[in-house]
């Protein structure tokens, strides 16, 4: 072989060895860099303090301050309560539910459009403004001024998604002890809750309902028509028996301090029973007045001072304003008040009633939501108003009508097709919506703005993510 060729081969062997040494050096450097700080050589036994350190960097806790952490407090539950106004059962209203084929009364048609909204709530409440005395106790079915309605209204309300009926109002005693006691019995028979009356003086007028793990104290009162001057109470001009008088939540405008003291005791007892919020249903005010009167304003402020969270009002048969009140004792304590929900259903119509403005055809579904956090904090987080309208149509028979409670939901694109409205009904429904929002709109806006801020401030304070 030529000498020149052999020399070139020796240079190539030297380069190869140099390359191998370089690669080995790089590998040793990489291994040294990737070993955890303080770790021993993997091929040698560990000794000293470094023996307890992890063998892989993947198990070393991160010290990055930006690393995500679980919040210490979270929202754990919400409870939405929806409320509608007077179920005012005039004769044409209760006759509308009669089925000649079965001889029974059913009001599914009247409540059909409202059903979805009641069922969507966690708890739904309505004011039952009638008695259920039946017809085999010396009474007959009747409307104003002494209401006695077929029992069918109760299962109909239940099937429409309602959970509780309010039984303290000015018509609670229209059929005296017979109707007073039987009304409660029928509601119990269908498994519904009721509030405002009790079957025994041993029972509290208040209740604490556990709704999705949030305990809500509830109590219902109605105004008395008399002044207790003769030592007895009256509703709708009818003197109450001593037994009934002690089993109805009622107050006298002439003796408000007695009512305030009783409410303070109710609140203390509800809180002792675990109540985390308090809702008061009040049957008060003046019929057909579009604004609250001075007595309502005075009572509302006192209830706020006592610690009530929400007042839900009824009786005037028209919608009245909403208001956000602040306690005069504690500026952090605020209360929302809807002075009147108006009529959920009635025969009071602009064509033949005391108000040709049609306000008696208007009502609301008033919904509010409580939120609870894992540290036990409970706040009122939202409030909503859904205007409703009573669509009355002529039916076969003299003076006969059908009634439908129409929810005026702006999220629906077309009320006419959704509810099979006539052109005239569509026009009246729009007018009803505008009437209601003109009354409640400002107060609702104030309340929603406050509650939005309250949620933000609460969750910032609690560290909720």
C-alpha positions in Angstrom: 0.0 0.0 0.0 1.4 3.4 -0.8 2.8 5.3 2.2 0.6 8.4 1.4 -2.6 6.3 1.9 -1.5 4.9 5.3 -0.7 8.3 6.7 -4.2 9.6 5.8 -5.8 6.6 7.6 -3.9 7.3 10.8 -5.3 10.9 10.8 -8.9 9.6 10.4 -8.5 7.3 13.4 -7.2 10.1 15.5 -10.2 12.3 14.5 -12.6 9.6 15.4 -11.2 9.1 18.8 -11.3 12.9 19.4 -15.0 13.0 18.4 -15.9 10.2 20.8 -14.2 11.9 23.7 -16.0 15.1 22.9 -19.4 13.3 22.9 -18.7 11.6 26.2 -17.7 15.0 27.7 -21.0 16.5 26.6 -23.0 13.6 28.0 -21.3 14.0 31.4 -22.0 17.7 31.5 -25.7 17.2 30.6 -26.1 14.5 33.4 -24.4 16.8 35.9 -26.8 19.7 35.0 -30.0 17.6 35.1 -29.3 16.1 38.5 -31.2 17.8 41.4 -29.2 20.2 43.4 -27.4 18.4 46.2 -28.1 14.9 44.8 -25.4 12.2 45.0 -23.9 10.5 42.0 -26.5 8.0 40.9 -23.9 5.3 40.8 -22.8 5.9 44.4 -24.7 5.3 47.7 -26.4 8.4 49.1 -25.2 9.7 52.4 -25.7 12.8 54.6 -28.6 15.3 54.4 -29.0 14.8 50.6 -30.1 11.2 51.1 -33.6 12.4 52.0 -34.1 14.6 48.9 -36.3 13.3 46.0 -34.5 11.5 43.2 -36.4 13.3 40.4 -37.0 17.0 39.8 -40.6 16.1 38.8 -41.6 15.5 42.4 -40.2 18.7 43.8 -43.0 21.2 44.7 -43.2 24.3 42.6 -42.1 27.5 44.2 -43.5 29.6 41.3 -45.7 32.3 42.9 -48.0 32.2 39.8 -48.8 28.5 40.3 -52.6 28.0 40.6 -54.0 27.3 44.0 -57.5 26.2 45.2 -59.5 29.1 46.6 -60.2 28.8 50.3 -63.8 29.8 49.9 -66.2 28.8 47.1 -69.9 29.3 46.4 -71.6 26.1 47.4 -75.3 26.7 46.7 -78.0 29.0 45.5 -81.8 29.1 46.3 -84.2 30.9 44.0 -87.7 31.8 45.3 -90.3 32.9 42.8 -93.5 34.6 44.0 -96.7 35.7 42.3 -99.6 37.8 43.4 -103.3 37.4 44.3 -105.1 34.2 43.1 -108.3 36.2 43.4 -111.1 33.7 42.7 -114.1 35.6 41.6 -117.1 33.6 40.5 -116.3 33.8 36.7 -112.7 32.8 37.4 -113.6 29.6 39.4 -116.4 28.7 37.0 -113.9 28.8 34.2 -112.3 25.6 35.5 -115.5 23.5 35.6 -115.5 20.4 33.4 -119.1 19.3 32.7 -118.0 15.9 31.6 -116.4 15.1 34.9 -118.2 17.5 37.2 -114.8 18.6 38.6 -112.8 21.9 38.6 -109.4 22.2 37.1 -107.4 25.3 36.3 -104.5 23.9 34.2 -105.4 26.1 31.3 -105.3 29.2 33.4 -101.8 28.4 34.7 -100.3 26.6 31.7 -98.1 29.5 30.5 -96.8 30.2 34.0 -95.9 26.6 34.7 -92.4 26.6 33.2 -91.4 29.6 35.3 -92.7 28.2 38.6 -91.1 24.9 37.9 -87.7 26.5 37.1 -87.6 28.1 40.5 -86.3 26.2 43.5 -89.4 27.2 45.5 -92.5 28.9 44.2 -95.1 30.8 46.2 -98.6 32.3 45.5 -101.2 34.2 47.5 -104.4 32.1 47.7 -107.0 34.8 48.2 -110.1 32.7 48.9 -111.3 30.1 51.3 -112.0 26.4 50.7 -115.1 25.7 52.8 -116.7 23.2 50.4 -120.4 23.1 49.8 -121.5 20.5 52.4 -121.0 22.7 55.4 -123.8 25.3 54.9 -121.8 27.3 52.3 -121.9 27.5 48.6 -119.3 28.6 46.1 -119.0 32.4 46.0 -116.9 35.2 44.9 -116.7 38.8 46.2 -117.3 39.8 48.9 -117.0 36.4 50.7 -114.8 34.1 48.7 -115.3 30.3 48.7 -113.7 28.5 45.8 -113.7 24.8 44.6 -110.9 22.7 46.0 -109.5 22.2 42.5 -107.4 25.3 42.7 -105.0 23.6 45.1 -103.9 20.6 42.9 -103.9 22.9 39.9 -101.4 25.2 41.6 -99.4 22.2 42.7 -99.3 20.8 39.2 -98.3 24.2 37.9 -95.1 24.0 39.9 -96.0 25.9 43.1 -94.8 24.8 46.5 -96.5 27.1 48.9 -99.7 29.0 49.2 -100.1 32.2 51.4 -103.2 31.9 53.6 -103.1 35.1 55.6 -105.1 37.8 53.8 -108.2 39.9 54.3 -110.4 37.0 52.9 -108.9 34.3 55.1 -112.0 34.2 57.4 -114.7 34.8 54.8 -116.3 31.5 55.6 -115.5 31.7 59.3 -114.1 28.8 61.3 -115.5 26.2 58.9 -113.6 27.6 55.9 -110.6 28.7 57.9 -109.9 25.2 59.2 -110.9 23.3 56.0 -108.7 25.5 53.8 -105.6 24.4 55.7 -106.8 20.7 55.7 -107.2 20.7 51.9 -103.8 22.2 51.3 -102.3 19.7 53.6 -104.2 16.9 51.8 -102.4 17.7 48.6 -99.0 17.9 50.2 -98.5 21.6 49.7 -96.9 24.1 52.2 -98.9 27.1 53.4 -97.9 30.1 55.4 -99.8 32.7 57.4 -102.2 30.4 59.4 -101.7 27.4 61.6 -103.9 24.5 62.8 -102.8 24.8 66.5 -101.7 27.6 68.8 -98.8 25.4 69.6 -97.4 25.9 66.1 -95.2 28.8 65.1 -96.6 31.2 62.5 -93.1 31.3 60.9 -91.3 28.5 59.1 -87.7 27.8 58.2 -87.4 26.1 54.8 -84.2 24.4 53.7 -83.9 25.2 50.1 -80.8 23.6 48.5 -79.0 23.7 51.8 -79.8 27.4 52.5 -82.2 27.9 55.5 -84.8 30.6 54.7 -87.0 32.0 57.4 -90.5 32.8 56.2 -93.5 34.5 57.8 -96.7 36.0 56.5 -99.1 38.6 57.9 -102.2 40.4 56.9 -103.7 43.7 58.0 -106.8 43.6 60.3 -109.9 45.6 59.3 -110.7 46.6 62.9 -108.7 48.4 65.5 -108.9 45.8 68.3 -110.8 48.4 70.4 -113.3 45.9 71.7 -110.6 43.3 72.4 -111.1 41.2 69.3 -109.7 41.1 65.8 -111.5 41.5 62.4 -110.7 40.5 58.9 -112.9 41.8 56.0 -115.3 43.2 58.6 -115.8 39.7 60.2 -115.1 39.2 63.9 -112.6 36.4 64.4 -113.2 33.7 66.9 -110.7 33.6 69.7 -109.3 30.3 68.3 -108.9 31.7 64.8 -107.6 35.0 66.0 -104.6 33.3 67.7 -103.8 31.2 64.6 -103.6 33.9 61.9 -100.6 36.2 61.3 -102.3 39.6 61.5 -101.5 43.1 62.6 -103.4 46.3 63.4 -102.4 49.6 61.9 -103.5 51.2 65.1 -101.2 48.9 67.2 -98.0 48.7 65.1 -95.7 48.4 68.1 -97.4 45.1 69.0 -96.6 43.9 65.4 -93.0 45.1 65.6 -92.5 43.3 68.9 -94.0 40.1 67.5 -91.9 40.3 64.4 -88.7 40.8 66.5 -89.6 37.6 68.4 -90.3 35.8 65.1 -86.9 36.8 63.7 -85.1 35.8 66.9 -86.9 32.4 66.9 -86.2 31.8 63.2 -82.5 32.6 63.6 -82.4 30.3 66.6 -83.9 27.6 64.4 -81.1 28.1 61.9 -82.5 30.7 59.5 -79.8 32.3 57.4 -82.1 34.9 55.8 -85.6 36.2 56.4 -88.5 36.8 54.0 -91.7 38.5 55.1 -94.9 38.3 53.1 -97.3 41.2 53.9 -100.9 41.7 52.9 -101.2 45.5 53.3 -101.7 48.9 51.6 -104.7 50.4 49.8 -106.6 48.8 47.0 -106.1 50.2 43.5 -103.4 52.7 44.5 -100.3 52.6 42.2 -98.0 53.7 45.0 -97.4 52.6 48.6 -98.9 54.7 51.3 -97.3 56.1 54.4 -98.1 53.1 56.6 -96.4 50.8 54.2 -93.3 52.9 54.0 -93.1 53.1 57.8 -93.6 49.4 58.3 -91.1 48.5 55.6 -88.4 50.7 57.3 -89.0 49.1 60.6 -88.8 45.6 59.1 -85.4 46.6 57.6 -84.2 47.8 61.0 -85.2 44.5 62.5 -83.2 42.5 60.0 -85.7 41.3 57.3 -84.0 40.7 54.0 -87.0 40.7 51.6 -90.6 42.0 51.8 -93.0 40.6 49.3 -96.3 42.6 49.3 -99.8 42.0 48.1 -103.4 43.2 48.4 -103.8 46.4 46.4 -104.7 44.3 43.2 -102.2 46.5 41.2 -98.5 46.4 41.0 -96.7 48.9 43.3 -93.0 50.0 43.2 -89.9 48.2 44.4 -87.4 49.9 46.8 -84.0 49.3 48.4 -84.0 50.2 52.0 -81.1 50.8 54.4 -81.3 50.1 58.2 -81.3 53.1 60.4 -79.4 51.0 63.0 -76.8 49.3 60.8 -75.9 50.9 57.4 -74.6 47.5 56.2 -78.1 46.0 56.6 -80.2 46.5 53.5 -83.6 45.1 52.4 -85.4 44.9 49.2 -89.2 45.5 49.1 -91.8 45.0 46.5 -94.8 46.8 47.9 -97.4 44.9 45.8 -97.2 42.0 43.2 -100.7 42.9 41.8 -103.1 40.2 40.6 -101.9 36.9 39.4 -105.5 36.2 38.2 -108.9 37.8 38.8 -112.0 39.0 37.0 -111.0 42.6 37.4 -110.8 43.9 33.9 -110.6 47.3 32.3 -113.9 46.8 30.5 -116.0 46.7 33.6 -113.9 47.4 36.7 -113.0 50.2 39.1 -109.9 51.0 37.0 -110.3 51.7 33.3 -106.5 51.9 33.1 -106.3 48.0 33.1 -103.7 48.0 36.0 -105.8 45.3 37.7 -105.0 43.0 34.9 -101.3 43.2 35.7 -99.1 41.2 38.0 -95.5 39.9 38.4 -93.5 36.8 39.0 -91.0 38.3 41.6 -87.9 36.1 41.9 -84.9 36.5 44.1 -81.8 34.3 44.7 -79.8 33.7 47.8 -76.2 32.4 47.6 -74.2 30.5 50.2 -70.4 30.1 50.4 -68.3 27.4 52.0 -67.5 29.6 55.0 -71.2 29.9 55.8 -71.8 33.4 54.4 -75.2 33.8 52.9 -76.2 36.9 50.8 -79.0 37.9 48.5 -77.3 37.8 45.0 -80.0 38.7 42.5 -83.6 39.9 42.0 -85.8 39.7 38.9 -89.2 40.8 37.8 -91.2 39.0 35.1 -94.4 41.0 34.3 -97.6 38.9 33.9 -100.9 39.8 32.3 -104.4 38.2 32.7 -105.8 37.4 29.3 -109.6 37.1 29.6 -111.6 35.8 26.6 -115.3 35.4 26.2 -116.5 31.8 26.3 -119.8 30.0 25.6 -122.4 30.9 28.1 -123.6 34.3 29.4 -120.9 36.0 31.3 -118.5 33.1 30.8 -114.8 33.6 30.2 -111.5 31.8 29.9 -108.5 33.1 31.8 -104.8 32.7 31.1 -101.9 34.1 33.1 -99.4 35.3 30.4 -95.8 35.7 31.3 -94.5 38.8 29.4 -91.0 37.4 28.9 -88.8 39.7 26.7 -86.5 36.7 26.0 -89.3 35.2 23.9 -89.1 36.6 20.4 -92.8 36.5 19.7 -95.5 36.5 22.3 -98.3 36.2 19.7 -97.2 32.9 18.4 -95.8 31.6 21.8 -99.2 32.1 23.5 -101.5 32.1 20.5 -102.5 35.7 21.1 -104.9 37.6 18.9 -103.8 40.9 17.5 -105.8 42.7 20.1 -104.4 40.6 22.9 -100.8 41.2 21.6 -101.5 44.9 21.8 -102.9 44.7 25.4 -100.0 42.4 26.5 -97.5 45.0 25.3 -99.4 47.8 27.1 -99.4 45.7 30.3 -95.7 45.1 30.2 -95.1 48.9 29.8 -97.4 49.7 32.7 -95.6 47.3 35.0 -92.1 48.3 34.1 -93.0 52.0 34.5 -93.9 51.3 38.1 -91.1 48.9 39.1 -88.3 49.7 36.7 -86.4 52.3 38.6 -86.5 50.4 41.9 -85.5 47.2 40.2 -82.5 48.9 38.6 -81.4 50.3 41.9 -81.7 46.9 43.5 -79.9 45.0 40.8 -77.0 47.5 40.8 -76.6 47.1 44.6 -76.8 43.3 44.5 -74.2 43.1 41.7 -71.8 45.3 43.8 -72.6 43.2 46.9 -71.7 40.0 45.2 -68.4 41.4 43.9 -67.4 42.9 47.3 -68.4 39.7 49.2 -66.4 37.4 46.9 -63.4 39.7 46.9 -63.4 39.8 50.7 -63.8 36.0 50.9 -61.2 35.4 48.2 -63.6 33.5 45.9 -62.1 32.8 42.5 
